[in-house]
Amino acid sequence: MDHPQGTIVFTTIGRPQYGFDIFTVKIPLNLRHSPITKLTPEHHLTDGISINFNAQFVDDDQTIVHISERSGSPRVYLTRPGLKKPEILPYVPYSLFHDRPVIRNNRLYFVSAHEQPNQPFKSWSALYSTGLQENKITRLTPRDTVDYSPAVSQSGEFVAVASYGSRPWGGEFHELKTDIVVFRVSDPNRRVVVCERGGWPTWAGDSVLYFHRQSDDGWWSIFRVDFPGDLEFSGFPLAPVRVTPSRIHCFTPAAFHDGKHIAVATRRREKNFRHIEIFDLHTKSFYAVTEPLNPNLHHYNPFVSPDSGSLGYHRFRGESAHGESTIPHLDSVSSPIKELRMIRLNGSFPASSPEGNLIAFNHDFDVNSGIKIVKSDGSKRWDLIKGRTAFYNSWSPTEKHAIYTSIGQIFQSAKSTVQIARITFDPADLTDDRDEIPCTVKILTKEDAGNNAFPSCSPDGKSLVFRSGRSGHKNLYLMDAVNGEFDGGIRQLTEGPCIDTMPNWSPTGDLIAFSSNRHNPDNPEAFSIYTVKPDGSDLRRIYVAGSEGSAEADRERINHVCFSRDGEWLLFTANFGGVTSEPVSWPNQFQPYGELHVVRLDGSGLKRLTWNGYENGTPAWHPGDGLDMGRLGLSDKVGDKLDGQFQEPLWISCDIE
């Protein structure tokens, strides 16, 4: 087959909790004498459906262009007062990612990631534009160049972007090594690096650019350059001037056209949340906007109206707001392949029952509080074990009542105690009037045997392959699926001073795929795909990103490998696509390490399945056709309460001296 077929179930870290909507407040004419929170209420601009974010004002009448994921992937929408539902604007139909839309002079500008670059480890993100009444979409970014975060000057003559240029992604995901590049709308091929090292540009008129970057003292700050308005100017690149002070993180600026203020998102040392503030460029004073309104919510990516009278941003819409208030157990996501369905699970490590009508998973990836089972149409969920930390699941292919899992903390050392367990229950207990299911937990590994995790059951249900640290290194082992190592014995499958992990059995049982750094044991992040036969023979590496010995092959970071139902394709997460959008503008996401891909067993036919601002992971193939796509996510009464509990980037530290 040219394309894989079937259904993939996976998780997206944090995203189900976002519940983003776009809000605005009116800005007092004199900020020095008018406390903003006493003069204006917060106004809800979007409708509470899906998540809505990264907006810009179109006019002074609260009309906004923004991104919404209501269609299953991020697309561009227009919301205006009096409009019952948002209007979808031109987009690339086969693109799964759109971002940072701007409308100026009746033209729409946006970032998309649908055109594959000429080499791996390069972002697909580029800038496109179209007339609002046109069907033609034009690429403004040169081929094999990467652009993020567009900003259009007030007149519409100039565009500024945070550009990664033509180089491959260097591996960073904290501060991207982008430059501020400017070009005329009339001549996008004539590009000038106005300033080196900067992101998220914003124009004050046509003559001043503000942007963020991490300062030498470690604090994210806003910088300024004065643009001469002449791309033939011989003084480029310009030396920027730092605008915001040390000891406060400031990012994603939005300039007022009066040239006197900028709006910024901040993280202060004494605060736990990101807030929007206005910075007076003359007095060097900050004016709090969102903290007095919503002190315990994160606020992101401010934007300012053309008349500088309104300030917008997006945040979690709140528990009492109108719109969606429930996270569905399973949610349909757009797929780039017609024959392949993509389902987002509100949880991690899915494993399907033999008939495909049930899915076992771990609900919270960080806490890993036990195991839950959900119907494959998302209509009902049960707790299987509670009060025990569990992660990674494998449902016996031959038994409706047996699930294998890892009991203990994830991401621990080789010698830490983590054990393989066999969980059995009575399927007759899975009734709609029950929420908890009694079960029996049978430990299959010895307590002093180190870190035993990531079990995968053979197709005949007789054996388990798993990763163990009992030798001091994390290698693969085989044991009896019912009696474990106590009665059935144990056999080492791989060996060496490396990390062999996340094994998965092929549907025919003649091959095991896994992730390993055995080609570079000193690098704990250099994972590639390996396969081995159950008898330990024919151990080999599958080269995906490049040929053997190439620099691209050495940069692979591949995890969560699993076979398709027909055994012809491997599904996995990988870092091949670089970074899709500026990470500092999002809640905590490790984008490049969480894009889903498939490849044939010989390493050919690599296809990318996701490209977005999120970390996707723990994918699994659904074994049957039991997913009722018509019911997924339709009920607002089935699922978890949407409470907006997600993290800021873990690498944004306020403990800087």
Secondary structure, 3 states (H helix, E strand, C coil): CCCCCEEEEEEECCHHHCCEEEEEEECCCCCCCCCHHHHCCCEECCCCCCCEEEEEECCCCCCEEEEECCCCCCEEEEECCCCCCCEECCCCCCCCCEEEEEEECCEEEEEECCCCCCCCCCCCCEEEEEECCCCCCEECCCCCCEEEEEEECCCCCEEEEEEEECCCCCCCCCCCCCEEEEEECCEEEEEEEEECCCEEEEEECCCEEEEEEECCCCCEEEEEEECCCCCCCCCCCCCCEECCCCCEEEEEEEECCCCCEEEEEEEECCCCCCEEEEEECCCCEEEECCCCCCCCCCEEEEEECCCCCEEEEEEECCCCCCCCCEECCEEEECCCCCCEEEEEECCEEEEECCCCCEEEEECCCCCCEEEEEEECCCCCEEEEEEEEEEEEEEECCCCCCEEEEEECCCCCCCCCCEEEEEEEECHHHCCCCCCECCEEEEECCCCCCCEEEEEEECCCCCEEEEEECCCCCEEEEEEECCCHHHHCCEEECCCCCCEEEEEEECCCCCCEEEEECCCCCCCCCCCEEEEECCCCCCCEEECCCCCCCCHHHHCCCCEEEEECCCCCEEEEEECCCCCCCCHHHCCCCCHHHCEEEEEECCCCCCEECCCCCCCEEEEEEECCCCCCCCCCCCCCCCCEECCCCCCCCCCCCCCCC
